[in-house]
Each structure stands twice: as C-alpha cells, then as structure tokens.
Amino acid sequence: MTTLVVVPCGSKKVWNVQPDAGPTPACDAYVGVPFKVHRRYAERFGDRWLILSAKYGLIAPEFVILNAYNITFKRKSPPPVSAVFVRSQVREQRLVYKTIIALGGNEYVSIVKRAFPEGQVISPFAGMKLGEMLQAEIQAIASGDPLGKGHGQVRGSL
C-alpha cells in the first residue's frame, strides 16, 4: 500500500441525533458534515484510511465505539491522547506507507506529523479555515487531484 489518509474524528456523533444508537462503527459514529467530507476524500484517494480520535488515537473505520464522548485536541480536559501514544500505535500496527495525507485542523495535523516518520506526511489543506478546507477537499475529489493543485492555493508541506 502506498497512501494512507488520516481524517479527524468529529464532535457531532450519532448519539447526538439518536441517543439510543448503541455501539457503532467509527465510520458511522461521526455524523457531522466535516467528517463526511473528510471520509469521501479518504475513500477517494487513500489505499487505506484511519480516523484520528482524541480519545482512542488512530482507529480503523470498523472500530466499534461504545458510546458518546467529548474529547478534543483543542482542550486539555479531559486529556486527549498524546502524540507519543499515537506514535506507539503507528509502530505497533506497522503503519508503513509511502505517503500519509493528514486532513483536519492544525491540532490534528500536528499529531499526525509527530506520529509518523519525518517526510512522509502531506497536509495539503493545512492552515485553511474549515469552510475553505472542506471546499478544497470537495474540489479535489471532483478533479481527481488529491492535492487540489488545480483549484486555488495548496497549503501545507509536500
């Protein structure tokens, strides 16, 4: 496999709209528009995709989340997982890819960059405001260009 896409979890979860939803696979647990766009991007361009959860670290889309939680890298209480923990997951799961594309805000991208070996992480939409980022991802999906080069500025490192 050559490309891994890491998408951020979302604050809006299935339990916000269906309190009795019960245990749910991660790919269906996050129901907000940002997560849905990130997921579409990941499914379009990744050989594999994972979700970066502030509670669980890197999780597969089929990972079952038992119930709602409210942990984010933007707040320190309750404490989110550390970059050291996520890096240990990368080693334990033998996540070896030629390219890792990190989506999401600066807090999430920073964790991904610190968890993977230097030089592998691309964050083409880093630094954009949420609306700009989602629009750029939608345009990238439509154009077939994961870096969105043909559609405005590309931000982040290559």
C-alpha positions as CSV (number, residue, x, y, z in Angstrom):
1,M,0.0,0.0,0.0
2,T,1.2,3.4,-0.8
3,T,-1.2,6.1,0.6
4,L,-2.8,6.3,4.0
5,V,-5.2,9.1,4.7
6,V,-5.8,10.2,8.3
7,V,-9.0,12.0,9.0
8,P,-10.0,13.8,12.2
9,C,-12.9,12.5,14.2
10,G,-15.8,14.8,14.7
11,S,-17.6,16.4,17.5
12,K,-21.1,15.5,16.2
13,K,-21.7,11.9,16.8
14,V,-24.6,9.5,16.1
15,W,-25.6,9.7,19.8
16,N,-26.3,13.4,19.4
17,V,-29.2,12.6,17.0
18,Q,-30.0,9.0,18.1
19,P,-29.3,8.7,21.8
20,D,-30.2,5.0,21.8
21,A,-27.9,4.1,18.9
22,G,-25.7,1.8,20.9
23,P,-22.2,0.7,19.9
24,T,-21.4,1.9,16.4
25,P,-18.5,1.5,13.9
26,A,-16.4,4.6,13.9
27,C,-17.1,5.3,10.2
28,D,-20.8,5.7,11.1
29,A,-20.4,7.2,14.6
30,Y,-19.2,10.6,13.4
31,V,-22.1,12.2,11.5
32,G,-21.1,15.9,11.0
33,V,-20.6,17.4,7.6
34,P,-16.8,17.9,8.1
35,F,-16.3,14.2,8.8
36,K,-18.4,13.1,5.9
37,V,-16.3,15.3,3.5
38,H,-13.1,14.0,5.0
39,R,-14.3,10.4,4.7
40,R,-15.2,10.9,1.0
41,Y,-11.8,12.4,0.3
42,A,-10.1,9.5,2.2
43,E,-12.1,6.8,0.3
44,R,-11.3,8.5,-3.0
45,F,-7.6,8.9,-2.5
46,G,-6.4,6.5,0.1
47,D,-5.3,2.9,-0.2
48,R,-6.4,2.8,3.4
49,W,-7.8,5.4,5.8
50,L,-7.8,5.8,9.5
51,I,-9.6,8.1,11.9
52,L,-7.6,10.1,14.5
53,S,-9.7,10.2,17.6
54,A,-8.7,12.4,20.5
55,K,-9.9,9.6,22.8
56,Y,-8.7,6.4,21.0
57,G,-5.8,7.6,18.8
58,L,-5.7,6.0,15.3
59,I,-8.7,3.8,14.7
60,A,-9.9,1.9,11.7
61,P,-13.3,2.8,10.3
62,E,-14.7,-0.5,11.5
63,F,-13.5,0.1,15.1
64,V,-16.6,0.0,17.3
65,I,-17.2,3.0,19.6
66,L,-19.4,2.1,22.5
67,N,-20.9,5.5,23.3
68,A,-20.6,9.2,23.0
69,Y,-17.5,11.1,24.2
70,N,-16.4,14.7,24.1
71,I,-12.6,14.8,23.9
72,T,-10.7,17.1,21.5
73,F,-7.1,18.1,20.9
74,K,-8.2,21.7,21.3
75,R,-8.9,21.3,25.0
76,K,-6.7,19.7,27.6
77,S,-9.5,18.5,29.9
78,P,-10.4,15.7,29.6
79,P,-7.0,15.0,28.3
80,P,-6.7,13.8,24.7
81,V,-4.3,11.0,23.6
82,S,-0.7,12.2,23.2
83,A,1.4,12.2,20.1
84,V,3.7,9.7,21.9
85,F,0.7,7.3,22.2
86,V,-0.3,7.8,18.6
87,R,3.4,7.2,17.5
88,S,3.3,3.9,19.5
89,Q,0.2,2.9,17.6
90,V,2.0,3.6,14.3
91,R,4.8,1.3,15.4
92,E,2.6,-1.5,16.9
93,Q,0.3,-1.5,13.9
94,R,3.2,-1.4,11.5
95,L,1.7,1.5,9.6
96,V,4.2,1.8,6.8
97,Y,3.1,3.9,3.8
98,K,4.9,5.8,1.1
99,T,2.6,8.8,1.7
100,I,0.4,9.8,4.6
101,I,-2.2,12.6,3.9
102,A,-3.3,14.3,7.1
103,L,-6.7,16.1,7.0
104,G,-8.2,18.4,9.5
105,G,-7.2,21.4,11.7
106,N,-3.7,22.2,12.9
107,E,-4.1,20.2,16.1
108,Y,-4.9,17.0,14.3
109,V,-2.3,17.5,11.5
110,S,0.4,18.2,14.2
111,I,-0.3,14.9,16.0
112,V,-0.1,13.0,12.7
113,K,3.2,14.7,11.7
114,R,4.7,13.8,15.1
115,A,3.4,10.2,14.9
116,F,4.9,9.3,11.6
117,P,8.5,9.3,10.4
118,E,9.6,12.7,9.1
119,G,8.9,13.5,5.5
120,Q,6.0,11.1,4.9
121,V,3.1,13.4,5.9
122,I,1.4,15.7,3.5
123,S,-1.1,18.2,4.7
124,P,-2.4,19.9,1.5
125,F,-5.1,21.9,3.2
126,A,-3.4,22.8,6.4
127,G,-3.9,26.4,7.6
128,M,-7.2,26.8,5.9
129,K,-10.4,27.8,7.7
130,L,-12.8,24.9,8.0
131,G,-15.1,26.1,5.2
132,E,-12.2,26.7,2.8
133,M,-10.7,23.3,3.7
134,L,-13.9,21.4,3.0
135,Q,-14.5,23.2,-0.3
136,A,-10.9,22.4,-1.3
137,E,-11.4,18.8,-0.4
138,I,-14.7,18.7,-2.4
139,Q,-12.9,20.3,-5.4
140,A,-10.0,17.8,-5.1
141,I,-12.5,14.9,-5.1
142,A,-14.2,16.3,-8.2
143,S,-11.0,16.9,-10.0
144,G,-9.3,13.7,-9.1
145,D,-6.3,15.6,-7.8
146,P,-5.6,14.8,-4.1
147,L,-3.5,17.9,-3.6
148,G,-6.1,20.2,-5.2
149,K,-3.4,21.9,-7.3
150,G,-5.8,23.0,-10.0
151,H,-8.1,24.7,-7.5
152,G,-6.7,27.6,-5.7
153,Q,-3.8,27.6,-3.2
154,V,-2.4,24.4,-1.8
155,R,-1.2,24.9,1.7
156,G,0.9,22.7,3.8
157,S,4.1,20.8,3.2
158,L,5.0,18.3,0.5
